[in-house]
Amino acid sequence: MKKPFLSVVIPNYNHGAYLENCLHSVLHEAVDDMEIFIIDDASTDNSLEILEKIAKKSSFITLIRNQSNKGVNASLNSVLHQIRGEYFFGLAADDFILPGFFKRALSLLKAHPHVALCCSDFAYFYKSDKSQIEVKSLIQTNEPYLILSPEKTLQLFKDTNFWIPGHTSIVRTQYLRKYGGFREKIKSASDFYLVHKIALTYPIVYIPEGLSAMRVLSSSYSAQCSANRVVRREKSQNLLNLILSDPCKKKFQQSTVLGWAIKDLFPFILFLPKYWGFLPPFFIKITKRRLRIG
């Protein structure tokens, strides 16, 4: 059997209301060398009924039913040993992709085999109104795409508002496995950590268009993690702890992509010297002066 170029993995928990839009967007863009894994995480709504109906019509869809609720990261990790694609794309069941996404991204990845990741602009919409998609441009350019070295990516992180939206990222599978998959300790930041670590280590390709849209929903995994202050701080602290032992630590510290995590831990971070490397230099000077250190 021919090895697929792309593995699409869609975890779902009680998103029956959005599943058809999500899956139809993927199936409409389906390419020959592609496989789809859908993981239902013990949903209690009508998700399974919808999924079973759609899966029967497509030979390249594998439907997995969790007997108990495992959570997003555990569900994603459970299929990492099964997927065969050279590249991986994870899609939330309440999101959807826009026309041309796979065609554009896969053609670039095939044309530039040294690239480890393809991402695009941050596209999002609110609740059910997918006709009102908003797109935030991450890099101002007239080029159809940009190949970015790790050094160029770091410079962009430092000098601009560029970051890598996980819901737009198609990642080389071998690096996903190499870096430990999706880590439960950092919860909804697991894909954030992976895509930024890969981008700071290997060349990536960026497409200046909105090609994958995220639904802003209060019941989403990321929204629930953000809504709880204790969970949010724990997630941010675990992320910084993970990066402290990472070979990319200095690059992460030099970039500005961790500003949200620093904000979550402020002002407590000022009294925890091991995290000062993540602070801007002027903060460190002020903090040392206030605490009379050094």
C-alpha distance (Angstrom), angle and dihedral (degrees) to the residues before:
residue distance angle dihedral
M1 . . .
K2 3.80 . .
K3 3.78 114.3 .
P4 3.83 111.0 -116.8
F5 3.79 118.7 -122.4
L6 3.80 93.9 -144.4
S7 3.81 133.5 36.3
V8 3.81 115.1 -163.5
V9 3.81 114.3 -161.8
I10 3.82 120.9 -168.3
P11 3.82 119.2 -174.6
N12 3.80 115.3 -163.0
Y13 3.77 136.5 -170.1
N14 3.80 118.9 170.8
H15 3.81 94.7 -31.1
G16 3.78 94.5 126.2
A17 3.80 90.1 131.7
Y18 3.81 91.2 62.8
L19 3.82 103.7 30.7
E20 3.78 98.6 93.8
N21 3.80 92.9 52.8
C22 3.80 90.9 47.4
L23 3.81 96.3 47.0
H24 3.79 95.6 41.4
S25 3.80 89.9 53.4
V26 3.81 89.4 54.2
L27 3.80 96.4 42.4
H28 3.80 91.3 47.7
E29 3.80 88.5 57.2
A30 3.82 95.9 38.6
V31 3.80 117.1 140.3
D32 3.80 128.7 -158.4
D33 3.81 98.2 -108.0
M34 3.80 96.2 53.3
E35 3.81 139.1 104.0
I36 3.81 129.3 -164.9
F37 3.80 126.9 -149.9
I38 3.81 117.7 -169.4
I39 3.80 117.2 -169.9
D40 3.77 117.6 -163.9
D41 3.80 106.9 -159.2
A42 3.83 98.0 -150.1
S43 3.82 94.4 -69.5
T44 3.79 118.3 -164.8
D45 3.81 96.5 -157.8
N46 3.82 128.4 69.2
S47 3.82 94.1 -72.7
L48 3.81 96.4 115.0
E49 3.78 92.9 51.4
I50 3.81 90.2 54.1
L51 3.79 94.1 43.2
E52 3.79 95.4 48.6
K53 3.78 91.1 50.1
I54 3.82 93.2 51.7
A55 3.82 95.0 40.1
K56 3.83 91.4 56.8
K57 3.80 90.1 61.0
S58 3.81 96.6 52.2
S59 3.80 123.7 59.0
F60 3.82 92.9 -163.2
I61 3.83 94.1 58.7
T62 3.81 118.5 97.0
L63 3.80 113.6 -165.9
I64 3.79 117.0 -157.0
R65 3.80 121.3 -168.6
N66 3.80 117.5 -157.0
Q67 3.80 110.8 -148.2
S68 3.80 90.5 -148.7
N69 3.78 133.4 21.1
K70 3.82 109.0 -86.8
G71 3.79 102.0 168.7
V72 3.79 131.9 -116.3
N73 3.81 99.9 -73.2
A74 3.81 95.7 45.1
S75 3.80 90.1 47.4
L76 3.80 92.0 51.9
N77 3.80 92.5 46.2
S78 3.81 91.3 50.4
V79 3.82 91.6 69.3
L80 3.80 100.2 39.7
H81 3.81 90.2 96.3
Q82 3.83 91.6 49.2
I83 3.78 103.3 48.0
R84 3.80 115.0 94.9
G85 3.78 102.3 -172.1
E86 3.78 121.8 118.7
Y87 3.80 86.6 -135.8
F88 3.81 132.1 38.5
F89 3.79 130.2 -147.0
G90 3.80 121.0 -175.4
L91 3.79 116.6 -160.4
A92 3.80 126.5 -174.1
A93 3.80 112.5 -128.2
D94 3.81 91.8 -121.7
D95 3.82 94.6 51.5
F96 3.79 129.5 72.4
I97 3.78 140.7 -161.0
L98 3.80 125.7 -117.4
P99 3.82 126.8 -125.2
G100 3.79 113.9 -75.7
F101 3.80 96.9 19.4
F102 3.81 98.7 118.9
K103 3.79 93.9 36.7
R104 3.80 93.4 51.9
A105 3.79 97.0 40.8
L106 3.80 98.5 42.8
S107 3.79 93.8 46.5
L108 3.81 89.3 54.5
L109 3.80 93.4 46.1
K110 3.80 90.8 50.7
A111 3.80 92.2 46.9
H112 3.82 91.6 49.1
P113 3.82 106.6 37.2
H114 3.82 92.6 172.2
V115 3.81 89.8 67.5
A116 3.82 116.7 102.3
L117 3.80 100.7 -166.7
C118 3.79 142.2 18.8
C119 3.81 121.0 -154.3
S120 3.79 137.8 168.0
D121 3.79 141.0 -165.1
F122 3.80 122.2 -52.6
A123 3.82 108.1 -94.7
Y124 3.79 122.4 179.5
F125 3.79 143.2 158.4
Y126 3.80 137.2 -169.0
K127 3.81 124.1 -103.4
S128 3.80 111.4 -60.0
D129 3.79 100.7 -11.6
K130 3.79 100.4 96.3
S131 3.81 90.1 157.6
Q132 3.82 88.5 73.7
I133 3.78 100.9 63.6
E134 3.78 114.6 167.7
V135 3.79 120.7 -156.4
K136 3.80 126.1 -159.2
S137 3.77 112.4 -158.2
L138 3.81 110.3 -135.3
I139 3.82 99.3 -169.0
Q140 3.79 126.6 24.3
T141 3.80 105.9 -131.0
N142 3.80 141.1 135.3
E143 3.79 92.0 -148.7
P144 3.85 118.6 106.9
Y145 3.80 88.9 -129.3
L146 3.80 141.2 -9.0
I147 3.81 129.5 -137.9
L148 3.80 106.6 -147.7
S149 3.80 125.5 -162.7
P150 3.84 117.0 -147.1
E151 3.81 88.1 -105.0
K152 3.81 92.7 52.0
T153 3.81 91.2 45.9
L154 3.81 91.2 52.5
Q155 3.79 90.5 49.5
L156 3.80 90.6 51.6
F157 3.80 90.7 48.9
K158 3.80 89.3 52.7
D159 3.80 99.9 42.4
T160 3.82 104.4 31.9
N161 3.80 142.1 29.6
F162 3.80 91.5 -97.6
W163 3.79 117.3 140.3
I164 3.81 134.7 149.7
P165 3.80 118.4 -105.1
G166 3.79 108.2 -144.7
H167 3.81 93.1 -146.9
T168 3.82 89.9 62.1
S169 3.81 96.6 45.7
I170 3.78 126.6 108.3
V171 3.81 105.9 -169.6
R172 3.79 133.4 -165.1
T173 3.81 104.3 -105.4
Q174 3.80 96.1 -138.1
Y175 3.82 91.2 62.8
L176 3.77 92.0 46.5
R177 3.80 88.2 58.0
K178 3.80 94.4 38.6
Y179 3.80 92.3 57.7
G180 3.79 96.0 48.4
G181 3.79 103.2 -96.3
F182 3.79 119.5 -110.9
R183 3.80 113.6 -9.8
E184 3.78 116.8 -143.2
K185 3.81 94.2 -155.8
I186 3.80 91.6 66.8
K187 3.81 93.1 42.6
S188 3.81 113.3 -171.5
A189 3.83 90.6 8.7
S190 3.82 91.7 66.7
D191 3.81 94.6 97.4
F192 3.82 90.7 40.8
Y193 3.80 90.5 57.3
L194 3.80 93.9 46.1
V195 3.80 98.7 48.8
H196 3.80 94.3 44.4
K197 3.81 93.0 46.7
I198 3.80 90.1 50.4
A199 3.81 91.7 47.0
L200 3.82 91.0 51.2
T201 3.80 90.4 51.0
Y202 3.81 107.4 37.0
P203 3.82 138.7 27.1
I204 3.80 116.4 -85.7
V205 3.79 136.3 -169.8
Y206 3.80 122.1 -130.1
I207 3.82 124.9 -161.3
P208 3.83 113.3 -158.8
E209 3.81 95.2 -139.9
G210 3.78 137.5 86.3
L211 3.81 104.1 -106.9
S212 3.81 105.0 151.9
A213 3.81 121.5 41.9
M214 3.80 127.3 -149.6
R215 3.80 119.9 -150.4
V216 3.82 112.3 -133.6
L217 3.78 101.4 -138.0
S218 3.80 131.0 159.5
S219 3.82 91.1 -140.3
S220 3.81 95.0 54.3
Y221 3.80 120.0 113.7
S222 3.80 94.1 -113.5
A223 3.82 92.7 46.5
Q224 3.80 92.4 50.5
C225 3.80 91.3 50.2
S226 3.80 90.4 50.0
A227 3.80 95.5 45.9
N228 3.81 94.1 61.2
R229 3.81 108.7 70.8
V230 3.82 94.1 -158.3
V231 3.81 92.6 49.5
R232 3.80 91.1 45.2
R233 3.81 93.0 52.7
E234 3.78 92.2 44.8
K235 3.80 90.2 51.1
S236 3.81 92.4 49.5
Q237 3.80 94.0 46.2
N238 3.81 92.0 48.3
L239 3.80 89.4 50.0
L240 3.81 92.7 52.7
N241 3.81 90.5 45.8
L242 3.80 89.7 52.4
I243 3.80 91.8 50.0
L244 3.82 92.5 48.5
S245 3.81 88.5 68.6
D246 3.80 94.9 38.4
P247 3.84 122.5 107.1
C248 3.83 86.2 -131.7
K249 3.81 91.8 57.3
K250 3.80 96.2 114.9
K251 3.79 92.4 46.9
F252 3.79 91.5 50.5
Q253 3.81 89.9 48.5
Q254 3.81 92.3 49.5
S255 3.79 92.4 50.9
T256 3.80 126.0 73.6
V257 3.81 96.9 -135.9
L258 3.82 93.0 103.9
G259 3.79 95.1 60.3
W260 3.81 92.2 110.8
A261 3.82 91.7 54.5
I262 3.80 92.3 48.1
K263 3.80 89.2 49.8
D264 3.81 90.6 52.2
L265 3.82 90.4 55.2
F266 3.79 97.3 41.7
P267 3.02 128.2 151.4
F268 3.83 93.7 9.8
I269 3.80 90.3 62.8
L270 3.82 89.0 67.6
F271 3.81 89.3 67.7
L272 3.82 94.9 47.1
P273 3.81 107.4 76.6
K274 3.82 94.4 -171.3
Y275 3.81 88.0 70.4
W276 3.80 97.4 47.1
G277 3.78 91.2 97.7
F278 3.79 87.5 71.6
L279 3.82 92.6 56.0
P280 3.81 125.2 88.8
P281 3.85 110.8 -98.8
F282 3.82 94.2 -109.1
F283 3.82 90.5 56.7
I284 3.80 90.5 54.2
K285 3.80 92.2 50.9
I286 3.81 92.8 49.7
T287 3.80 92.6 45.3
K288 3.80 93.5 50.2
R289 3.79 90.0 48.8
R290 3.80 92.7 49.8
L291 3.80 93.0 46.8
R292 3.83 92.0 37.8
I293 3.80 92.9 -125.2
G294 3.80 121.0 154.4
